[in-house]
Structure formats: structure tokens, C-alpha cells
Amino acid sequence: MANYIVLGAQWGDEGKGKIVDLIAGYMDMVVRFQGGANAGHTVIINDDEYVLHLIPGGIVSGKAVNIIGNGCVVDPLIFDKERRYLKDKGIPVAPDKLIVSDQAHIVTPMHRHLDKIMNKKIGTTGRGIGPAYVDKVQRTGIRAGDILNGAYEQIFNEQIRYYQRMSECIFEEPFIDINEIKTQFATAADKIKPFIADTVNVIAEAAVRHQNILYEGAQGTMLDVDHGSYPFVTSSSTTIGGAFTGSGVFMDFDKRIGVVKAYTTRVGEGPFPTELHDTTGEQLRKNGHEFGATTGRPRRCGWLDLKALKRSFINNGFNYISLSKISCLSGFDQVKAAVDYDAAGKPVYETFDGWQQPIEGLKKEEDLPGNARAYIDFIESYLKVPVGMISTGPARDHIIIRDFLW
Ligand code: IMP
């Protein structure tokens, strides 16, 4: 029996999708517990690329039962689109492999509309995540169970009245075509029905049977609504606490895996102390193909921020690091990592000699250039947590494994 959790240690886009896919092949269950279709998890197998936003990454391996937990917000239209996308790629998505919590909240077209017109300052993904969580906390939301018993229609109509007034009177923006959204939503709601169940019991029973369970985080620690760079955050608990409230089941995780990108990126607005606005930042974006999987936006790029990561490790109690995208640092004369901030809040850097050799696809640690190894050693000693895996490229087998998880 193994219970693992994989969380992004930075601002999301750390490369969690690949790690989840690697581990998921050995798991009986994969649980998502927060967020919604704002995530963008890319999995590459052979030459096939799968980009998932809402459905847990375990679906690709075909073995695991995938759970969308109560802490998630689910857009039935995107759920249906993603299901069809996977089917077209030869991956069947049936209720025996995917279960949506009856307590998960539902993202409606009204949420998406409001997100687009009101959250320009934050630079959200426009997937309606914030407004859906507002309705949850305000106790005016639709839960998946309301779709099963038909109670959703009344709440849906109340949301229309409320959001129409918000849109027209407060934001002075035209509202969406009500008849069109009603029909579209009803069709998608019907299609999601067979997937809805009480997931708390399903997860608990899997634990009692000593099954291997993986919890899959979305976004990253620094986007957590409590612990992130508020207000430039997402609206859910992306840190380990969210795993318990967002699934309803306590898990004593054997491995709490922090996925750390070897440099830093962020999409959307907000503070980013180690951001590079120069050609080095451009080069990082180019090397790492740093464009959002959900929105296509160019990601902001900068050096690794170990000082910020220290806090992230406190938040999550990580005991295993999966280091990603080290291959994107080849070709720099120097590589830097922030180890502190000065009195003005500017990063204080530790500087490392760079390495020129391409390391994409390496599978053996001894083949890594010495300077890359020194960089990794420093990360481990600063964070006091071992690096168990080093991802050296996008493909499943582009990986150096020091501490096997299966
Ligand atoms: P929201 O989650 O769409 O409300 O967006 C809030 C903030 O989180 C914005 O800065 C987004 O760019 C960021 N964000 C949301 N999801 C992700 C993700 O999966 N990766 C990286 N950033 C994300």
C-alpha cells in the first residue's frame, strides 16, 4: 500500500502532470481535491500529447479510478468536452474510472462570464473558478448532487438573475444569451449525471482495502488562497490542507512530493521577486516552452527562488522533491538561485557555474554535467529534503530516478 500526494511547490506549471502520470501507472486511485478547469496538466506518451484541465491525470494510464473530489469546482460543459477529447484519443472515460463528488460545486456559464469581466487585475484563466468558489462560500452554489436530484434548476435561475444584474448594473457589460446557456448547460448536466456519487466513501473504502492512492494537486502552493501571494492567487487551497477538506478523507501520506521547477515561472499578475525582464528571461521561456497550457499566455520567467520555496516546504511538509526542467538550464554561463531577500525586498542570489551540454532525455545521474549536479546538491541542502526524481525532458522516460516510488 502506498499513499502519495503530488503538489506544485511554486506558482503552478511545475510539471506535475508528467509525475502524476508516471506514478499513476502503479496506483489504484487518483484523487483531485481542489481547483477546476483552470489547471493545465500535460502528459506526453510516445509522441502523443494529452492536455488535461479538469479530469485527473490518472485517466491516461487507464488503470486507476479517478476522483474529482468535493473541494473541486466542476464545469459540466468542460467536463463533457474533455471526455470527448480523451475518447477521440482512444482513452475511454466511463463511470467505473471517473467519479465526481456529489458535494463538488458546479461552475456555470454565469461564473465564467463574471470571471472574464471582473478579474482583469488578477489575470485569471477565465474559467469561472473564483465566482464558483464565491457562490460555494456564500452558500448560493449548485452542487453536483443538485444535478442528480433536479434541484439545480432553481438555483441556476437565481444565479442568472443575480449575475445579470451584476454584469449590467455594476460592470456595465452585456449579459450572455440566457436561452442558449440554459439549453447547453442542461445537455451537459445530463451527461455528467452517471459520473456523480459520494466520493468520500469510495476513497475511504479504497484506503480500507489498502489500495495505492495518489492525491493530485493543481496549480501551486504560491497560488493558495491562504498561503499564496494574495490577492494574486487562485480561489482554492492548493496546499496539503486542501487535500483533506477537498476529499473528506484523512490520508497519512508516505510521500509528500513537492514538484519544483529548476527555475521559476508564473502566469497572470502578482509579485515575482526573481523575475527576469531581460534576454536571460527570454531564453528561459524559449528553452522551457513556457506558454500556458490553459490560456496559451506566455509565462513570466525567472531564477529559482529558494527563499520562497522554504515557506512552501513549511506549508506542505514535503519529504520528497521531484525536480523538473533542469534540461532547460543548459546553455547559460551562470545559473542563479535566490537564497534571501535584502532590506528592500530584492533577491540575494547564490551564483553557480552553468553548463553547456544538452541534458535532455538523460536517464543516469552520472551522465549529468558536474555543474548541474552541484546545483541540485545545493537545492537539496538548502531545502533539507532529498531530490528523489530529476525530470530531464517532456517524455515519460526522460527521467533520472534516485528514490523509486513503485
Ligand atoms: P484562476 O484560478 O483562473 O482564478 O486564476 C487565478 C490566478 O492563478 C491567475 O494568476 C492564473 O494565471 C493562476 N493560475 C490558475 N491556474 C493555474 C495553473 O494551473 N497554472 C498556473 N497558474 C494558474
Boltz pocket constraint, residues with backbone or C-beta under 6 A from the ligand:
constraints:
  - pocket:
      binder: B
      contacts: [[A, 11], [A, 12], [A, 13], [A, 38], [A, 39], [A, 40], [A, 122], [A, 123], [A, 124], [A, 125], [A, 126], [A, 127], [A, 128], [A, 129], [A, 130], [A, 218], [A, 219], [A, 220], [A, 223], [A, 232], [A, 233], [A, 234], [A, 235], [A, 267], [A, 268], [A, 269]]
      max_distance: 6.0
